[in-house]
């Protein structure tokens, strides 16, 4: 349930960034979802492989749907990955806007 809230927040976070720089909102919203889920999958597979190598007997009675410290760590890592990609994209978009001042000149005559 917590993951769904994080996904919604990440989608909206990236959509606001796209709107700020006049990009397609849903493309960047889906990118946020992909970054979050990708980080979750990589962490989950890594932890599963680690757990399988170190203590194979513990995998039989593990409940990965319950709230645990591992889930908390995976959420924090995923949020950090989403924020990191956001900061990278924001700096990239700022650099692009500095190189293209003609976009602002074209919008002078347009009505709101």
Backbone bond lengths (Angstrom), bond angles and torsions (degrees), N, CA, C in turn:
res aa  C-N    CA-C-N  psi(-1)  N-CA   C-N-CA  omega(-1)  CA-C   N-CA-C  phi
1 X - - - 1.439 - - 1.534 110.26 -
2 X 1.323 114.91 -39.79 1.465 119.48 179.91 1.525 109.82 -64.37
3 X 1.327 116.64 -37.02 1.459 120.87 179.28 1.518 112.51 -61.59
4 X 1.315 117.12 -35.32 1.464 121.16 178.91 1.530 110.20 -65.90
5 X 1.324 116.63 -42.21 1.469 119.95 177.74 1.524 111.10 -63.76
6 X 1.324 116.33 -39.65 1.458 120.02 178.41 1.530 110.24 -65.88
7 X 1.323 117.82 -40.53 1.469 121.64 177.95 1.522 111.35 -61.50
8 X 1.314 117.14 -44.69 1.470 121.03 179.93 1.527 110.26 -63.11
9 X 1.333 115.92 -44.43 1.465 119.59 179.89 1.524 111.08 -64.34
10 X 1.330 117.49 -40.99 1.465 120.95 179.92 1.526 110.39 -65.50
11 X 1.330 117.02 -41.50 1.461 120.83 178.57 1.534 110.24 -59.15
12 X 1.314 115.96 -48.64 1.469 119.94 -178.30 1.524 111.68 -66.96
13 X 1.315 116.61 -35.77 1.467 122.85 179.09 1.523 109.91 -61.03
14 X 1.318 117.12 -47.73 1.462 121.68 -179.64 1.529 111.46 -73.07
15 X 1.325 117.03 -33.43 1.464 119.57 178.71 1.526 110.33 -65.66
16 X 1.332 117.61 -37.91 1.458 120.40 176.16 1.520 111.58 -64.69
17 X 1.328 116.68 -38.06 1.460 120.26 176.94 1.523 110.41 -63.56
18 X 1.315 116.71 -44.08 1.464 120.68 179.74 1.525 110.88 -64.28
19 X 1.313 116.87 -40.11 1.466 120.26 179.18 1.528 111.04 -65.57
20 X 1.309 116.06 -38.05 1.468 121.04 -179.80 1.524 111.62 -62.19
21 X 1.324 116.65 -35.59 1.460 120.95 -177.81 1.532 112.75 -106.99
22 X 1.319 116.57 17.27 1.468 123.96 176.04 1.527 112.55 56.44
23 X 1.319 115.55 51.02 1.462 122.76 175.42 1.523 108.02 -112.12
24 X 1.324 116.67 173.01 1.462 121.12 177.96 1.528 109.22 -74.25
25 X 1.338 115.60 119.67 1.461 120.61 -172.88 1.520 113.40 -63.53
26 X 1.319 116.39 -47.18 1.452 117.80 -172.48 1.522 112.28 -70.41
27 X 1.334 118.38 -25.02 1.467 120.05 175.88 1.531 110.07 -62.10
28 X 1.308 114.93 -46.48 1.459 118.98 -177.92 1.523 111.33 -76.41
29 X 1.304 117.92 -27.26 1.460 120.44 173.03 1.514 111.22 -64.82
30 X 1.323 116.09 -42.46 1.465 119.55 176.77 1.530 111.48 -67.99
31 X 1.315 116.79 -32.29 1.466 119.96 174.97 1.523 110.00 -62.37
32 X 1.321 117.34 -41.56 1.465 121.11 178.48 1.526 110.61 -61.65
33 X 1.326 116.34 -43.88 1.459 120.19 178.65 1.527 110.21 -63.34
34 X 1.324 116.88 -41.15 1.465 120.62 178.53 1.515 112.69 -64.43
35 X 1.323 116.74 -40.34 1.471 120.00 178.84 1.527 109.62 -65.10
36 X 1.324 117.05 -44.46 1.464 120.49 -179.69 1.531 111.23 -63.26
37 X 1.321 116.02 -52.00 1.465 118.90 -177.68 1.526 112.16 -66.87
38 X 1.325 117.05 -36.16 1.457 120.33 177.41 1.520 111.81 -62.98
39 X 1.308 116.39 -42.66 1.463 120.22 178.06 1.527 110.69 -65.60
40 X 1.330 116.55 -40.07 1.458 120.07 177.29 1.528 111.15 -61.70
41 X 1.341 116.14 -44.42 1.464 119.61 -179.65 1.522 112.21 -65.20
42 X 1.315 117.00 -44.90 1.466 120.00 -179.79 1.523 110.15 -62.51
43 X 1.335 116.91 -44.66 1.457 119.48 179.02 1.531 111.05 -65.17
44 X 1.323 116.98 -42.64 1.466 120.43 -179.75 1.518 112.46 -62.96
45 X 1.332 116.72 -45.08 1.459 119.50 177.88 1.527 111.08 -65.47
46 X 1.312 116.84 -41.05 1.466 120.23 179.64 1.528 110.89 -62.81
47 X 1.318 116.17 -45.00 1.464 119.51 179.14 1.526 111.01 -66.21
48 X 1.318 117.29 -40.61 1.457 120.73 178.55 1.520 112.27 -62.66
49 X 1.326 116.48 -42.05 1.467 120.07 178.34 1.528 109.98 -66.47
50 X 1.331 116.39 -44.24 1.467 120.02 177.63 1.523 110.81 -59.11
51 X 1.325 116.81 -47.23 1.463 121.46 -178.51 1.533 110.82 -65.51
52 X 1.323 116.35 -37.41 1.459 120.01 178.85 1.512 112.71 -67.78
53 X 1.322 117.00 -35.00 1.461 120.48 179.77 1.528 111.27 -76.03
54 X 1.324 117.20 -43.47 1.464 120.23 -174.93 1.522 113.38 -79.49
55 X 1.331 117.61 -39.62 1.469 120.12 -177.85 1.523 109.73 -147.28
56 X 1.336 118.10 82.70 1.469 120.60 -175.41 1.532 114.09 -63.03
57 X 1.327 118.09 -26.03 1.467 120.64 -178.91 1.527 112.74 -69.50
58 X 1.321 117.18 -26.12 1.468 119.83 -176.40 1.526 112.40 -74.21
59 X 1.324 118.20 -17.47 1.464 120.17 -179.16 1.522 112.70 -71.98
60 X 1.311 117.52 -23.37 1.465 120.25 -178.84 1.517 112.54 -69.33
61 X 1.314 118.10 -35.95 1.456 120.13 -176.36 1.536 112.54 -113.23
62 X 1.320 117.64 27.23 1.460 120.96 177.18 1.522 110.24 -88.71
63 X 1.333 116.21 139.09 1.449 122.50 175.54 1.526 107.11 -114.67
64 X 1.319 116.02 102.30 1.455 120.34 -176.43 1.531 112.73 -84.66
65 X 1.313 118.15 -3.59 1.455 121.08 178.58 1.527 111.85 -89.19
66 X 1.309 118.31 -15.56 1.458 121.21 -179.62 1.525 109.86 -81.67
67 X 1.316 115.38 159.96 1.462 120.96 177.68 1.522 108.43 -71.98
68 X 1.312 115.97 128.57 1.465 120.31 179.13 1.524 109.30 -148.05
69 X 1.314 114.68 174.45 1.452 120.06 178.13 1.519 112.08 -64.89
70 X 1.320 116.03 -33.67 1.469 120.36 178.96 1.524 110.65 -65.27
71 X 1.331 116.90 -40.19 1.466 119.93 176.89 1.522 110.89 -63.47
72 X 1.304 116.65 -41.10 1.462 120.95 178.84 1.526 110.46 -62.27
73 X 1.326 116.66 -44.35 1.468 120.71 178.90 1.525 110.33 -63.41
74 X 1.325 117.35 -41.93 1.467 119.78 -179.40 1.527 111.16 -66.44
75 X 1.324 117.86 -37.63 1.463 120.12 176.53 1.520 111.06 -64.34
76 X 1.321 116.26 -44.00 1.465 119.73 -179.97 1.522 111.78 -64.29
77 X 1.331 117.36 -41.56 1.463 120.22 177.28 1.524 111.40 -64.52
78 X 1.313 116.84 -39.85 1.463 120.41 179.27 1.523 111.27 -67.00
79 X 1.318 117.27 -40.93 1.464 120.40 177.75 1.526 109.86 -64.65
80 X 1.332 116.95 -40.04 1.465 120.45 177.46 1.526 111.00 -63.43
81 X 1.332 117.26 -39.53 1.472 120.50 178.33 1.526 110.63 -65.80
82 X 1.327 117.25 -42.86 1.470 121.24 178.60 1.528 110.10 -62.16
83 X 1.323 117.30 -43.66 1.478 120.35 178.95 1.522 111.23 -66.71
84 X 1.331 117.34 -38.38 1.459 120.45 179.06 1.516 112.64 -63.52
85 X 1.324 116.46 -44.91 1.466 120.33 177.92 1.523 110.12 -66.54
86 X 1.336 117.43 -36.64 1.464 121.40 177.42 1.528 110.52 -60.21
87 X 1.330 116.43 -47.32 1.473 119.85 -179.76 1.526 111.11 -64.33
88 X 1.319 117.09 -38.21 1.459 120.67 177.21 1.527 110.42 -62.59
89 X 1.331 117.34 -47.10 1.458 121.03 -179.72 1.527 111.61 -64.63
90 X 1.317 115.99 -40.38 1.462 119.32 -179.89 1.529 110.93 -62.17
91 X 1.324 116.66 -44.97 1.470 118.65 179.48 1.530 110.70 -67.02
92 X 1.324 117.16 -35.06 1.466 121.09 177.11 1.531 110.70 -64.32
93 X 1.321 116.89 -44.04 1.464 120.65 -179.45 1.528 111.22 -67.26
94 X 1.319 116.91 -37.11 1.465 120.04 177.99 1.523 109.88 -63.87
95 X 1.315 117.30 -42.28 1.465 120.68 177.79 1.523 111.26 -64.02
96 X 1.335 117.42 -39.31 1.462 121.04 178.18 1.528 110.77 -63.62
97 X 1.317 117.27 -40.57 1.468 120.52 -179.49 1.515 112.07 -67.53
98 X 1.312 116.84 -33.52 1.465 119.60 177.81 1.525 111.08 -68.10
99 X 1.322 116.89 -30.72 1.455 120.66 -178.28 1.515 112.17 -82.95
100 X 1.324 118.57 -15.87 1.458 121.82 -176.89 1.528 110.88 -122.03
101 X 1.297 119.15 71.09 1.469 119.53 178.61 1.523 112.28 -74.14
102 X 1.321 118.75 -12.86 1.457 121.19 -178.42 1.529 112.07 -67.11
103 X 1.334 118.18 -23.12 1.464 120.64 177.81 1.525 111.05 -63.53
104 X 1.318 116.61 -39.03 1.458 119.80 179.04 1.525 111.11 -69.83
105 X 1.312 117.77 -34.07 1.458 121.45 -179.98 1.515 110.24 -68.12
106 X 1.334 118.17 -37.71 1.463 121.79 179.84 1.518 112.43 -67.41
107 X 1.314 118.12 -25.77 1.462 121.47 -176.60 1.526 113.05 -87.12
108 X 1.306 119.52 -2.36 1.461 122.07 -176.71 1.537 110.90 -63.33
109 X 1.321 118.41 -41.39 1.459 121.31 -176.27 1.507 114.18 -85.65
110 X 1.305 119.56 -8.30 1.463 121.93 -177.12 1.530 110.40 -78.89
111 X 1.319 113.50 148.79 1.464 119.34 177.13 1.514 108.87 -90.57
112 X 1.325 115.48 157.01 1.457 121.12 178.91 1.452 108.26 -77.94
